[in-house]
Amino acid sequence: MVATQRKQPRSRSIARPRVEYVAAVRYPDGRRDLFHVRNADNLADAREMVLFEVGDVRSLLIAERH
């Protein structure tokens, strides 16, 4: 008789929903925009993505969207 070993079932980790960020941008000419950033890994990544997309800004505010 051959003894068979059962593999231990892998514990399934629950995927955490990705954080979404909202960015408020004010341009040098006074215009303003809001952006929703969904593909950022963290706050610094969200900032880099927005600055790459819009270019020159007077001010930039980024926060986690709840």
HUFEN-V717941 format. One record per residue. RES is the residue in one small letter. PSI is psi in radians with two decimals (* if undefined). OMEGA is omega in whole degrees, 0 to 359 (* if undefined). NEAR is the number of other ideal C-beta (glycine too) atoms within 10 Angstrom. Layout:
BEGIN
RES	PSI	OMEGA	NEAR
RES	PSI	OMEGA	NEAR
END
This chain:
BEGIN
m	2.35	182	3
v	2.25	178	3
a	2.25	178	4
t	2.47	178	5
q	2.38	176	5
r	2.44	176	5
k	2.46	177	5
q	2.31	178	6
p	2.38	178	6
r	2.39	176	6
s	2.28	181	5
r	2.11	177	6
s	2.37	180	6
i	2.18	181	5
a	2.18	179	6
r	2.33	179	6
p	2.48	182	6
r	2.44	180	9
v	2.40	176	15
e	2.47	181	14
y	2.67	173	21
v	2.37	183	15
a	2.25	175	23
a	2.17	184	14
v	2.34	171	19
r	2.19	182	14
y	2.83	180	14
p	-0.48	180	10
d	0.08	177	7
g	-0.26	177	7
r	2.81	178	9
r	2.71	181	11
d	2.74	170	12
l	2.42	178	9
f	2.50	173	16
h	2.16	183	9
v	2.00	184	19
r	-0.35	188	11
n	0.31	182	10
a	2.53	178	19
d	-0.54	180	10
n	-3.09	183	10
l	-0.72	180	14
a	-0.67	178	10
d	-0.70	178	13
a	-0.74	179	24
r	-0.80	180	17
e	-0.71	180	12
m	-0.75	181	19
v	-0.81	180	20
l	-0.64	177	14
f	-0.67	184	8
e	-0.75	188	11
v	-0.35	179	14
g	-2.27	186	8
d	2.20	178	8
v	2.69	174	15
r	-0.78	178	12
s	2.71	182	10
l	2.24	178	15
l	2.21	180	11
i	2.41	178	19
a	2.74	174	11
e	2.42	178	10
r	2.31	181	12
h	*	*	6
END
